[in-house]
C-alpha cells in the first residue's frame, strides 16, 4: 500500500536536516531522513498497513496512524525491529488512565519513562546494565526518542505550544530502560504486575527526572531501602505531596544484598509503602508553610498501595547507587503495561 504522507526532494543530507529543523520537526538533534523504503520496512516488520489506526488522542481527537508513527521512528534512528516497541508504547500512552494530554501539556515538565521487558530486549540488543538510564545502547535510545518525536510531530507537543513545561528534564529526549532480567532473581516488572512471563511488554509512566541515591555502607535491606524512601520523602516535600506510581532503579550491588536476605519486589514495595510518608507540616520546612494551615498532622503516603511501586532491576555491576523516579502528578496519571504486538481492544489492558 502506498504511503499517504507528503514527500520532499532535497539536495543532500545537510539539506534534509535544515528542512526538518526549519519546520520544527525535530527535537533539536539531527534526524535520519525517513525515506519511503525505510518507512515501509518498519511497517512490514510490525505487519501494519500504513493507514492502520494506532489510536486517537482523546482530548484533541488527533488520529495516530502506523505510517505517521513509522516516519517518526525512522527519524529517531529506529531499525524495523525497534518499531513494535514504539507502537506499543504509544498505544499504552493512549489508554485513559495514562492521561496523555495532561502529562504532555503540563507545566510540570514530565517525560515518558518506557520500560522494556521480556525476550524482545535480547532480540533488539537493549541493555539494562551500565549507564542504564543514559546512552546504554542503540535500542533504548532510539525507542525513547521515537516516542518524543511522535509527540512533537503527530500531536504537536512542542515547547511553548502544547508543551508548557517550565523546566522539563533530559528524559524528554529519550527515557527508555530495559530491565536486567537475566542477572536478577526477582520477577520481571511485567510479571510482578500480573502478566505472562514468556511475552514481551512495554510499561509507560509519566515521570519526573531521576533522583540518584547512594548507600555503600550497609548490607541491611531496611537501611538500603530507607535511602530510597528518604529520597521519595524529599520529593514529596520539594515537589508534590500526592501519592502515585514511583519507580525504583536498583542495580546489581544493592539488589544482591536484598536478594541474599530473601527480599522480593513485593517485600520491597511493602517496606517502602510504609516508610515513604510525610506529614503536611513538613512542608513548612521547605518554605511551603502557607499551605499547611490546620492540617499539619495529616499524613500523606508516596504510594496509595504497595502495588503502585515499579521496582526495576537495572544498572551496572558495581557501585552502591540507585535511582528514584517520581511520578508527574500523583494518581492523575497511572503507569500502563501492554504486551508488544497484541490487540489492545481484544481484552483489558495490563495495569
Residue, then its C-alpha position, 0 to 999 in steps of 0.5 A: x500500500x502506498x504511503x499517504x504522507x507528503x514527500x520532499x526532494x532535497x539536495x543532500x543530507x545537510x539539506x534534509x536536516x535544515x528542512x526538518x529543523x526549519x519546520x520544527x520537526x525535530x527535537x533539536x538533534x539531527x534526524x535520519x531522513x525517513x525515506x519511503x523504503x525505510x518507512x515501509x520496512x518498519x511497517x512490514x516488520x510490525x505487519x501494519x498497513x500504513x493507514x492502520x489506526x494506532x489510536x486517537x488522542x482523546x482530548x484533541x481527537x488527533x488520529x495516530x496512524x502506523x505510517x505517521x508513527x513509522x516516519x517518526x521512528x525512522x527519524x529517531x534512528x529506529x531499525x524495523x525491529x525497534x518499531x513494535x516497541x514504539x507502537x506499543x508504547x504509544x498505544x499504552x500512552x493512549x489508554x485513559x488512565x495514562x492521561x496523555x494530554x495532561x502529562x504532555x501539556x503540563x507545566x510540570x515538565x514530565x517525560x515518558x519513562x518506557x520500560x522494556x521487558x521480556x525476550x524482545x530486549x535480547x532480540x533488539x540488543x537493549x541493555x539494562x546494565x551500565x549507564x542504564x538510564x543514559x546512552x546504554x545502547x542503540x535500542x533504548x535510545x532510539x525507542x525513547x526518542x521515537x516516542x518524543x518525536x511522535x509527540x512533537x510531530x503527530x500531536x504537536x507537543x512542542x515547547x511553548x505550544x502544547x508543551x508548557x513545561x517550565x523546566x522539563x528534564x533530559x528524559x524528554x529526549x529519550x527515557x527508555x530502560x530495559x530491565x536486567x532480567x537475566x542477572x536478577x532473581x526477582x520477577x520481571x516488572x511485567x510479571x510482578x504486575x500480573x502478566x505472562x512471563x514468556x511475552x514481551x511488554x512495554x510499561x509507560x509512566x509519566x515521570x519526573x527526572x531521576x533522583x540518584x541515591x547512594x548507600x555503600x555502607x550497609x548490607x541491611x535491606x531496611x537501611x538500603x531501602x530507607x535511602x530510597x524512601x528518604x529520597x521519595x520523602x524529599x520529593x514529596x516535600x520539594x515537589x508534590x505531596x500526592x501519592x502515585x506510581x514511583x519507580x525504583x532503579x536498583x542495580x546489581x550491588x544493592x539488589x544482591x544484598x536484598x536478594x541474599x536476605x530473601x527480599x522480593x519486589x513485593x517485600x520491597x514495595x511493602x517496606x517502602x509503602x510504609x516508610x515513604x510518608x510525610x506529614x503536611x507540616x513538613x512542608x513548612x520546612x521547605x518554605x511551603x508553610x502557607x499551605x499547611x494551615x490546620x492540617x499539619x498532622x495529616x499524613x500523606x503516603x508516596x504510594x496509595x498501595x504497595x502495588x503502585x511501586x515499579x521496582x526495576x532491576x537495572x544498572x551496572x555491576x558495581x557501585x552502591x547507587x540507585x535511582x528514584x523516579x517520581x511520578x508527574x502528578x500523583x494518581x492523575x496519571x497511572x503507569x500502563x503495561x501492554x504486551x508488544x504486538x497484541x490487540x489492545x481492544x481484544x481484552x483489558x489492558x495490563x495495569 
